[in-house]
Amino acid sequence: MTVTPRTRTPGRERTARVRRRLLVGAGVVAAAGAALVAAHGFGGSAAPPPDTDGLPPATAEVTRGTLTQTQQVGGLISYGEPVGLVAQQDSGVVTWVAEAGTTVGLGEPVYAVDDEPVLLLHGTVQSYRVLGVGSVGSDVEQLEQSLHDLGHTDLEVDDTYDSATAAAVSTWQADVGWPQTGTVAPGQVFVHDGDIRIALGGLVPGSHLGAEPNQQVVTYTGTTPVTTIPLDVELQHLVAEGDPATITLPDGTTVDGKVSSVGKVAQEIEEETFVTVVVQIKDPEALAGGFDSAPVTLRIVTGEREDVLMVPVTALVAAPDGGYTVEVVEDGTTAFVPVETGMFAQSMVEVSGPGIAEGVTVGVAE
């Protein structure tokens, strides 16, 4: 939107004063929504009569485009809530643990007991039995799928542990330095539905397993950073899954995100009621340098109007009936034309009315 200034004439002072009052109110509206009229009581102001003694102090054209309303809220960027990894072994000594911040991929070690690595497999069923020829079940299928993804393609991925599965397991065991038994025991693998990121250590090397039940070796998270927002329940209706969001990091840079979930259960902390909104970051590599956990500011899109006519908020002039007009400039003369207003956003306002079209020149405050 290009605003063209003009030399002010004495006959324009009254118009300028009205617009200046309107401009003050518009700043509040842009932050709060579309309550410009009620918030400052501009409806009682009278619009100046048409005046051909001089032109407005500045002008702009009516343009067509998209208006987007946003809401700024505080949030926290992290890799999600850490989950404890409980050792499957009931004896032995922890000899190695992956460091905090490490990403562990398919087939890679998470920790080691008695110098034997515990490897990550992908799946949803935790290992709970020894798998060997004759075993049938979903845990067999996820083992075979993981082996296939690791390059052992000479087996059919199904739910049956047959001789081909045993052969692939033996080859895999040789690759990682295990005894080639052709079977897989629970203490040899940890199963998760994707790669993991080590959050914090639990047991340090030298710790004895079996000293107490359910010993937590490490805590881990997913590998994709997300932003969580405690959103006031009064704003919940403004946010939906799939909405775009812009995240401002502690160093001032911004990254794009998308709302992945909006909580349906309200929580109350210190008399504030909120729901949790999760925003996924579109390009995790934009976080190079690391923000494992840091407060951030998010700008969430809460409304959008496409293909509308718009003018700067400063073009609005209050009319005696409580509505609004704009000062149309044409052939060196001006006339105040009533308009209907719609969405307010980005210092612009949606307008419509007789004679209001793309390219029409209107007066604006300096």
MIDODO-972464 format. One record per residue (C-alpha): x, y, z; residue number from 1; residue in one letter. Coordinates in steps of 0.05 Angstrom, whole numbers. Example, Ala and Ser with C-alpha at 12.3 -4.5 7.8 and 13.67 -1.06 7.14 Angstrom:
BEGIN
+--------+--------+--------+-----+---+
:      x :      y :      z :   k : r :
+--------+--------+--------+-----+---+
:    246 :    -90 :    156 :   1 : A :
:    273 :    -21 :    143 :   2 : S :
+--------+--------+--------+-----+---+
***
This chain:
BEGIN
+--------+--------+--------+-----+---+
:      x :      y :      z :   k : r :
+--------+--------+--------+-----+---+
:      0 :      0 :      0 :   1 : M :
:     33 :     65 :    -23 :   2 : T :
:     13 :    128 :     15 :   3 : V :
:     24 :    194 :    -22 :   4 : T :
:     33 :    255 :     23 :   5 : P :
:      4 :    323 :      3 :   6 : R :
:     15 :    393 :     27 :   7 : T :
:    -36 :    407 :     81 :   8 : R :
:    -83 :    466 :     70 :   9 : T :
:   -120 :    502 :    126 :  10 : P :
:   -185 :    473 :    101 :  11 : G :
:   -161 :    403 :    116 :  12 : R :
:   -145 :    412 :    190 :  13 : E :
:   -212 :    388 :    214 :  14 : R :
:   -208 :    324 :    172 :  15 : T :
:   -138 :    311 :    198 :  16 : A :
:   -160 :    318 :    270 :  17 : R :
:   -216 :    267 :    260 :  18 : V :
:   -169 :    217 :    228 :  19 : R :
:   -117 :    227 :    283 :  20 : R :
:   -169 :    208 :    335 :  21 : R :
:   -188 :    147 :    293 :  22 : L :
:   -115 :    127 :    285 :  23 : L :
:   -106 :    123 :    361 :  24 : V :
:   -165 :     76 :    366 :  25 : G :
:   -142 :     34 :    308 :  26 : A :
:    -78 :     15 :    344 :  27 : G :
:   -119 :    -17 :    399 :  28 : V :
:   -163 :    -53 :    348 :  29 : V :
:   -105 :    -84 :    311 :  30 : A :
:    -82 :   -116 :    376 :  31 : A :
:   -149 :   -138 :    402 :  32 : A :
:   -189 :   -158 :    341 :  33 : G :
:   -244 :   -117 :    309 :  34 : A :
:   -272 :    -74 :    365 :  35 : A :
:   -250 :     -7 :    337 :  36 : L :
:   -317 :     27 :    340 :  37 : V :
:   -339 :      6 :    409 :  38 : A :
:   -272 :     14 :    442 :  39 : A :
:   -265 :     88 :    430 :  40 : H :
:   -336 :    112 :    416 :  41 : G :
:   -320 :    142 :    349 :  42 : F :
:   -391 :    133 :    323 :  43 : G :
:   -414 :    200 :    351 :  44 : G :
:   -362 :    240 :    312 :  45 : S :
:   -388 :    277 :    252 :  46 : A :
:   -354 :    269 :    185 :  47 : A :
:   -330 :    334 :    154 :  48 : P :
:   -373 :    358 :     96 :  49 : P :
:   -347 :    350 :     25 :  50 : P :
:   -292 :    401 :     14 :  51 : D :
:   -261 :    421 :    -52 :  52 : T :
:   -217 :    476 :    -22 :  53 : D :
:   -159 :    427 :    -17 :  54 : G :
:   -140 :    354 :    -21 :  55 : L :
:   -126 :    307 :     38 :  56 : P :
:    -57 :    311 :     70 :  57 : P :
:    -41 :    243 :     40 :  58 : A :
:    -75 :    191 :     -4 :  59 : T :
:    -74 :    116 :    -16 :  60 : A :
:   -108 :     70 :    -64 :  61 : E :
:   -160 :     17 :    -49 :  62 : V :
:   -126 :    -49 :    -59 :  63 : T :
:   -149 :   -121 :    -64 :  64 : R :
:   -115 :   -178 :    -26 :  65 : G :
:   -115 :   -222 :     36 :  66 : T :
:   -121 :   -196 :    107 :  67 : L :
:    -93 :   -240 :    163 :  68 : T :
:   -105 :   -231 :    237 :  69 : Q :
:    -55 :   -258 :    286 :  70 : T :
:    -49 :   -268 :    361 :  71 : Q :
:     18 :   -268 :    398 :  72 : Q :
:     26 :   -317 :    456 :  73 : V :
:     84 :   -344 :    496 :  74 : G :
:    107 :   -416 :    491 :  75 : G :
:    164 :   -464 :    502 :  76 : L :
:    206 :   -499 :    450 :  77 : I :
:    230 :   -569 :    466 :  78 : S :
:    233 :   -639 :    439 :  79 : Y :
:    172 :   -659 :    479 :  80 : G :
:    162 :   -689 :    547 :  81 : E :
:    220 :   -737 :    565 :  82 : P :
:    201 :   -810 :    575 :  83 : V :
:    240 :   -858 :    618 :  84 : G :
:    274 :   -918 :    586 :  85 : L :
:    271 :   -976 :    635 :  86 : V :
:    324 :  -1030 :    632 :  87 : A :
:    299 :  -1098 :    609 :  88 : Q :
:    357 :  -1133 :    644 :  89 : Q :
:    351 :  -1154 :    717 :  90 : D :
:    426 :  -1163 :    727 :  91 : S :
:    492 :  -1139 :    699 :  92 : G :
:    532 :  -1074 :    700 :  93 : V :
:    517 :  -1013 :    656 :  94 : V :
:    581 :  -1002 :    617 :  95 : T :
:    560 :   -946 :    569 :  96 : W :
:    502 :   -897 :    560 :  97 : V :
:    489 :   -851 :    501 :  98 : A :
:    502 :   -779 :    517 :  99 : E :
:    447 :   -727 :    528 : 100 : A :
:    430 :   -693 :    462 : 101 : G :
:    449 :   -754 :    421 : 102 : T :
:    402 :   -778 :    367 : 103 : T :
:    397 :   -854 :    365 : 104 : V :
:    375 :   -884 :    299 : 105 : G :
:    350 :   -953 :    277 : 106 : L :
:    400 :  -1007 :    295 : 107 : G :
:    444 :   -960 :    337 : 108 : E :
:    461 :   -971 :    411 : 109 : P :
:    423 :   -935 :    467 : 110 : V :
:    464 :   -964 :    524 : 111 : Y :
:    506 :  -1025 :    540 : 112 : A :
:    505 :  -1077 :    595 : 113 : V :
:    566 :  -1119 :    609 : 114 : D :
:    595 :  -1088 :    545 : 115 : D :
:    537 :  -1115 :    503 : 116 : E :
:    499 :  -1060 :    466 : 117 : P :
:    424 :  -1052 :    470 : 118 : V :
:    401 :  -1032 :    400 : 119 : L :
:    342 :   -991 :    378 : 120 : L :
:    289 :  -1024 :    334 : 121 : L :
:    228 :   -990 :    305 : 122 : H :
:    159 :  -1013 :    326 : 123 : G :
:    104 :  -1005 :    377 : 124 : T :
:    108 :  -1070 :    416 : 125 : V :
:    162 :  -1073 :    469 : 126 : Q :
:    205 :  -1136 :    469 : 127 : S :
:    178 :  -1183 :    522 : 128 : Y :
:    199 :  -1253 :    500 : 129 : R :
:    255 :  -1290 :    464 : 130 : V :
:    240 :  -1291 :    390 : 131 : L :
:    261 :  -1351 :    350 : 132 : G :
:    238 :  -1399 :    296 : 133 : V :
:    165 :  -1414 :    307 : 134 : G :
:    148 :  -1347 :    340 : 135 : S :
:     87 :  -1313 :    311 : 136 : V :
:     61 :  -1243 :    326 : 137 : G :
:     66 :  -1169 :    313 : 138 : S :
:    132 :  -1166 :    351 : 139 : D :
:    161 :  -1213 :    299 : 140 : V :
:    135 :  -1170 :    242 : 141 : E :
:    167 :  -1106 :    270 : 142 : Q :
:    233 :  -1143 :    280 : 143 : L :
:    232 :  -1166 :    208 : 144 : E :
:    213 :  -1096 :    184 : 145 : Q :
:    271 :  -1066 :    222 : 146 : S :
:    319 :  -1118 :    194 : 147 : L :
:    293 :  -1104 :    124 : 148 : H :
:    303 :  -1029 :    134 : 149 : D :
:    374 :  -1043 :    158 : 150 : L :
:    389 :  -1077 :     91 : 151 : G :
:    373 :  -1150 :    106 : 152 : H :
:    325 :  -1158 :     48 : 153 : T :
:    328 :  -1234 :     39 : 154 : D :
:    268 :  -1245 :     84 : 155 : L :
:    193 :  -1235 :     76 : 156 : E :
:    164 :  -1185 :    125 : 157 : V :
:    106 :  -1220 :    159 : 158 : D :
:     87 :  -1242 :    229 : 159 : D :
:    122 :  -1310 :    226 : 160 : T :
:    194 :  -1323 :    250 : 161 : Y :
:    220 :  -1375 :    200 : 162 : D :
:    289 :  -1399 :    178 : 163 : S :
:    298 :  -1338 :    133 : 164 : A :
:    286 :  -1293 :    193 : 165 : T :
:    336 :  -1333 :    234 : 166 : A :
:    388 :  -1327 :    179 : 167 : A :
:    378 :  -1251 :    174 : 168 : A :
:    383 :  -1245 :    250 : 169 : V :
:    448 :  -1285 :    251 : 170 : S :
:    478 :  -1240 :    197 : 171 : T :
:    456 :  -1179 :    236 : 172 : W :
:    485 :  -1206 :    301 : 173 : Q :
:    552 :  -1218 :    266 : 174 : A :
:    550 :  -1145 :    241 : 175 : D :
:    541 :  -1117 :    311 : 176 : V :
:    588 :  -1165 :    346 : 177 : G :
:    537 :  -1208 :    382 : 178 : W :
:    540 :  -1284 :    386 : 179 : P :
:    503 :  -1312 :    325 : 180 : Q :
:    446 :  -1347 :    360 : 181 : T :
:    392 :  -1333 :    309 : 182 : G :
:    346 :  -1311 :    366 : 183 : T :
:    332 :  -1244 :    397 : 184 : V :
:    323 :  -1235 :    472 : 185 : A :
:    286 :  -1176 :    505 : 186 : P :
:    350 :  -1149 :    537 : 187 : G :
:    383 :  -1140 :    469 : 188 : Q :
:    336 :  -1089 :    439 : 189 : V :
:    295 :  -1028 :    456 : 190 : F :
:    233 :  -1015 :    413 : 191 : V :
:    206 :   -946 :    395 : 192 : H :
:    162 :   -921 :    338 : 193 : D :
:    219 :   -880 :    310 : 194 : G :
:    288 :   -852 :    325 : 195 : D :
:    298 :   -823 :    394 : 196 : I :
:    337 :   -766 :    424 : 197 : R :
:    371 :   -775 :    492 : 198 : I :
:    346 :   -723 :    540 : 199 : A :
:    380 :   -738 :    607 : 200 : L :
:    421 :   -795 :    634 : 201 : G :
:    393 :   -838 :    689 : 202 : G :
:    443 :   -892 :    707 : 203 : L :
:    517 :   -878 :    700 : 204 : V :
:    567 :   -929 :    675 : 205 : P :
:    584 :   -976 :    733 : 206 : G :
:    512 :   -979 :    758 : 207 : S :
:    489 :  -1049 :    776 : 208 : H :
:    422 :  -1071 :    747 : 209 : L :
:    375 :  -1110 :    791 : 210 : G :
:    390 :  -1069 :    853 : 211 : A :
:    318 :  -1046 :    849 : 212 : E :
:    260 :  -1058 :    800 : 213 : P :
:    247 :  -1016 :    738 : 214 : N :
:    313 :   -980 :    737 : 215 : Q :
:    312 :   -921 :    689 : 216 : Q :
:    374 :   -920 :    645 : 217 : V :
:    360 :   -854 :    608 : 218 : V :
:    303 :   -808 :    589 : 219 : T :
:    289 :   -796 :    516 : 220 : Y :
:    244 :   -755 :    470 : 221 : T :
:    227 :   -754 :    396 : 222 : G :
:    276 :   -722 :    348 : 223 : T :
:    231 :   -667 :    322 : 224 : T :
:    229 :   -602 :    362 : 225 : P :
:    159 :   -576 :    378 : 226 : V :
:    131 :   -515 :    412 : 227 : T :
:     79 :   -521 :    467 : 228 : T :
:     33 :   -463 :    484 : 229 : I :
:    -11 :   -456 :    545 : 230 : P :
:    -68 :   -421 :    508 : 231 : L :
:   -122 :   -384 :    546 : 232 : D :
:   -187 :   -424 :    537 : 233 : V :
:   -221 :   -360 :    514 : 234 : E :
:   -176 :   -361 :    453 : 235 : L :
:   -183 :   -436 :    439 : 236 : Q :
:   -236 :   -426 :    385 : 237 : H :
:   -188 :   -383 :    345 : 238 : L :
:   -137 :   -439 :    335 : 239 : V :
:   -146 :   -503 :    296 : 240 : A :
:   -102 :   -561 :    275 : 241 : E :
:    -64 :   -544 :    211 : 242 : G :
:    -63 :   -468 :    224 : 243 : D :
:      3 :   -434 :    207 : 244 : P :
:     45 :   -403 :    262 : 245 : A :
:    108 :   -361 :    265 : 246 : T :
:    157 :   -375 :    322 : 247 : I :
:    205 :   -322 :    347 : 248 : T :
:    266 :   -353 :    380 : 249 : L :
:    305 :   -324 :    438 : 250 : P :
:    357 :   -295 :    390 : 251 : D :
:    303 :   -257 :    351 : 252 : G :
:    302 :   -302 :    290 : 253 : T :
:    236 :   -331 :    266 : 254 : T :
:    217 :   -400 :    240 : 255 : V :
:    153 :   -425 :    209 : 256 : D :
:    109 :   -476 :    243 : 257 : G :
:     41 :   -509 :    239 : 258 : K :
:     -8 :   -526 :    294 : 259 : V :
:     -7 :   -601 :    302 : 260 : S :
:    -56 :   -608 :    360 : 261 : S :
:   -103 :   -567 :    403 : 262 : V :
:   -117 :   -594 :    472 : 263 : G :
:   -188 :   -612 :    490 : 264 : K :
:   -178 :   -617 :    565 : 265 : V :
:   -172 :   -551 :    603 : 266 : A :
:   -121 :   -544 :    658 : 267 : Q :
:   -118 :   -493 :    713 : 268 : E :
:    -54 :   -465 :    743 : 269 : I :
:    -53 :   -404 :    789 : 270 : E :
:   -125 :   -388 :    772 : 271 : E :
:   -110 :   -387 :    697 : 272 : E :
:   -148 :   -437 :    654 : 273 : T :
:   -115 :   -460 :    590 : 274 : F :
:   -109 :   -515 :    538 : 275 : V :
:    -43 :   -539 :    509 : 276 : T :
:    -29 :   -525 :    436 : 277 : V :
:     28 :   -560 :    402 : 278 : V :
:     62 :   -528 :    342 : 279 : V :
:    109 :   -568 :    297 : 280 : Q :
:    169 :   -532 :    267 : 281 : I :
:    169 :   -540 :    191 : 282 : K :
:    245 :   -537 :    184 : 283 : D :
:    280 :   -566 :    245 : 284 : P :
:    347 :   -549 :    213 : 285 : E :
:    330 :   -476 :    224 : 286 : A :
:    345 :   -489 :    297 : 287 : L :
:    418 :   -503 :    283 : 288 : A :
:    458 :   -482 :    344 : 289 : G :
:    407 :   -515 :    389 : 290 : G :
:    348 :   -493 :    431 : 291 : F :
:    335 :   -556 :    471 : 292 : D :
:    287 :   -519 :    516 : 293 : S :
:    275 :   -445 :    512 : 294 : A :
:    218 :   -395 :    519 : 295 : P :
:    192 :   -369 :    452 : 296 : V :
:    138 :   -323 :    425 : 297 : T :
:     89 :   -349 :    375 : 298 : L :
:     46 :   -311 :    326 : 299 : R :
:    -14 :   -354 :    309 : 300 : I :
:    -61 :   -339 :    251 : 301 : V :
:   -131 :   -330 :    282 : 302 : T :
:   -169 :   -304 :    222 : 303 : G :
:   -162 :   -293 :    147 : 304 : E :
:   -202 :   -259 :     93 : 305 : R :
:   -182 :   -271 :     21 : 306 : E :
:   -196 :   -229 :    -41 : 307 : D :
:   -223 :   -168 :     -4 : 308 : V :
:   -218 :    -93 :    -16 : 309 : L :
:   -178 :    -57 :     37 : 310 : M :
:   -152 :     11 :     57 : 311 : V :
:   -106 :     36 :    112 : 312 : P :
:   -143 :     43 :    178 : 313 : V :
:   -125 :    117 :    176 : 314 : T :
:   -171 :    126 :    116 : 315 : A :
:   -233 :    115 :    160 : 316 : L :
:   -272 :    176 :    182 : 317 : V :
:   -328 :    171 :    233 : 318 : A :
:   -398 :    187 :    206 : 319 : A :
:   -455 :    219 :    246 : 320 : P :
:   -496 :    155 :    244 : 321 : D :
:   -442 :    116 :    279 : 322 : G :
:   -415 :     84 :    216 : 323 : G :
:   -354 :    102 :    175 : 324 : Y :
:   -337 :    138 :    111 : 325 : T :
:   -275 :    145 :     68 : 326 : V :
:   -256 :    208 :     31 : 327 : E :
:   -254 :    191 :    -43 : 328 : V :
:   -209 :    235 :    -85 : 329 : V :
:   -225 :    243 :   -159 : 330 : E :
:   -208 :    297 :   -210 : 331 : D :
:   -184 :    345 :   -157 : 332 : G :
:   -247 :    341 :   -114 : 333 : T :
:   -265 :    299 :    -54 : 334 : T :
:   -329 :    267 :    -27 : 335 : A :
:   -342 :    226 :     36 : 336 : F :
:   -370 :    158 :     17 : 337 : V :
:   -401 :    111 :     69 : 338 : P :
:   -369 :     43 :     76 : 339 : V :
:   -381 :    -22 :    112 : 340 : E :
:   -320 :    -47 :    150 : 341 : T :
:   -298 :   -119 :    158 : 342 : G :
:   -234 :   -149 :    185 : 343 : M :
:   -181 :   -105 :    216 : 344 : F :
:   -109 :   -130 :    209 : 345 : A :
:    -39 :   -106 :    195 : 346 : Q :
:    -60 :    -33 :    199 : 347 : S :
:   -110 :    -46 :    143 : 348 : M :
:   -185 :    -53 :    143 : 349 : V :
:   -233 :    -90 :     97 : 350 : E :
:   -283 :    -42 :     65 : 351 : V :
:   -341 :    -46 :     17 : 352 : S :
:   -395 :      1 :     -8 : 353 : G :
:   -421 :     38 :    -70 : 354 : P :
:   -364 :     68 :   -110 : 355 : G :
:   -310 :     30 :    -71 : 356 : I :
:   -268 :     -9 :   -121 : 357 : A :
:   -196 :    -29 :   -131 : 358 : E :
:   -153 :     30 :   -151 : 359 : G :
:   -199 :     84 :   -122 : 360 : V :
:   -159 :    139 :    -87 : 361 : T :
:   -177 :    156 :    -15 : 362 : V :
:   -151 :    206 :     35 : 363 : G :
:   -111 :    182 :     95 : 364 : V :
:    -80 :    216 :    155 : 365 : A :
:     -7 :    233 :    151 : 366 : E :
+--------+--------+--------+-----+---+
***
